[in-house]
Amino acid sequence: MSKVIKRKPDFRKIQTNRTYTIPEAAKAIDVTTGTIYNWIRRGLPVLEGRGLTLIQGAVFKKWLADKWAKRKQPCKPSEIFCFGCQKPAIPKPGSVSLIARNDKIIRICAKCSVCATNMNRTASRAKLEEIRFNFGELEVQELHLNGYSFPNAKSTSCRVGSHGREI
């Protein structure tokens, strides 16, 4: 079984009181040395001397944390992140619906007012009044599979096997 490659390295594995060589830094956070060299070209501070490039652990950890913090785009209470526009957007009026996932969590579904892409946001039922204040008076729809005769909700037709029996 192959190892799953993470998109975001876990910078918590970096020890702040240690100095890393490039291969050691790559091994510490499970990335390639090429990734570390790319980060150096993009501004990762290093200590150079006598043919050896070193990276201070505290500086490395802070640089990675800042790099990933820049990517975050927090949504206002009345916004949902749109993956079509790649930014927080206000939903199209009348397109918002609330769907209960379980006793504590609801999903806010809407269409983007700019590009009409489906948008989703997860919220706590405890914040239901705040959600209704921001998105209007909405009823929570319970998620259920009533009306389906088969356990698989995607399949509503009966399949027949090679021996003529239903499968």
N, C-alpha and C positions, 0 to 999 in steps of 0.2 A: 504494500500500500504506500502510495507516495505521500509526501508531506504537503499539507495545505499551505500555500503561500499567502501571507497576510498582506493586505494593502497598506496598512498603517503599522509601522514598527512600534514595538512596546518599549518606549524610552524609559520606563520605570526600571528596566533591567540594568541601566547604566549606573555605575557606582560613582558618586560625586567626588570622592576623595582619591580617585585613581586616574592615571594617565594611560591612554590607549594608543597603540599603534593602529594603523589602518586595518590590517587583518583582524586584530583583536576587537576593534570597534564593530566591524562587520559581523563577527561571530557573536558578540554580545547581544545584538538586536536582530539576529537572523536575516541579514541582508547581504548582498554581494559587495565585494570591494569596489566594484564599478559604481555602485550606488553611493558609497562614501566619497569617491573621487568626484562624482557629479555634485554632491552637496558641498564639497570644498570649492568647486568652481562657482557655486551659487552663494558662497559667503560663509561657510562654516569656518570659524576661526581655528587655526592650527599653530603649533609650535614647530618651526623648522630649524634643523641644525645637523651638520655632519651626515647628510644623506638620509636622515631619519625624520619622518613626519609624525608628530605626536598630537593627540587630541586630549585636552583636559576634560575629565568626566563631567564636572559641574557646568562648564561652558557648553559641552556637547548636549547635555540634557536640557539646558535652558534653550539652546538654539532649536532643537527639535520641538520642544513644547511650544515655542513662539511660532514656528513654521506651521504647525497644525492648528494653532489657535487662530491664525490669519484666515484660514479656510472657512471657519464657522460663520454662518449668517443667521443670527437669531431672529425668530419671527416675533412680531408684535402679537398681542392677544387676538387681534382681529385678522391675522394673516395665516396662511398655510404655505409651506414651501412648494414651489412649482418646479418639477424636474424638466419641464419644457423650456421655461424661461431661465432656469438656473438661479432663481432668487425668490425671496418671499413675495407672495402676491395676495391681493384681496380676492376672495371668491366671487364668482358671478352671482348676482342676486337671484334668489329662488332656487339655486342649485345645491344648497347645503342640506345634508341629511346626517343624522346621528344614528349609528348602529352599535348596539351593545355587543361587546366581545365576550364578556363574562360579568360577574357581579360588581367588579371594581373598575373595569376599563371600557371606554367607549371609543369608537372610531368616527372622526369627522370626515365625511366625504363631500367633495365639492368639485366644481369645474373652475378653471382659471379664467378670470375676466379678460386676460390679454390673449392667450393662445388656445383656450378651451381644453387644455389637458386635464385629465382627472387628477385631483390632488387628494391626499390622505394625511390625516394627523391623528395621533393617538393622545387621549386625555383621560384623566381620572374622573370617575363619576362624582367624586367629592367637589369637583370644579364645574359641575353642571350648570349652576346659576350663572357663573362667570361666562361660560360658553354661550348660554342663551342670551346674555346681555350683549355679547359681541356679534353673534351670528343670527339673532332673532329667536322668537319663540318656536322651538322645534321639539317634537316628540321623539323619544328614543325608540327606535325600532329594534325589536328583539331578533337576533339572528337564529333562524331555525330551518330545519329541512323538511317541514311538513309539506305534503303533496308529492314527495318523491317516494317511489316504491322500491328503489334500489339503494343500497348503502352508499354507493359512489354517486355523489351529487352531479358529477360531470356526465355520467352515462344514464340516459333515460330510456334507452332502447335495450331490448333483450338480445343477447348474442347466442347463437347456436353453435355448438361444437361440431367436430367432424363426425361424431356418432349420432347426431340428430337430437341430442339433449341440450337443454339450456345450461349455460355456464355463467 
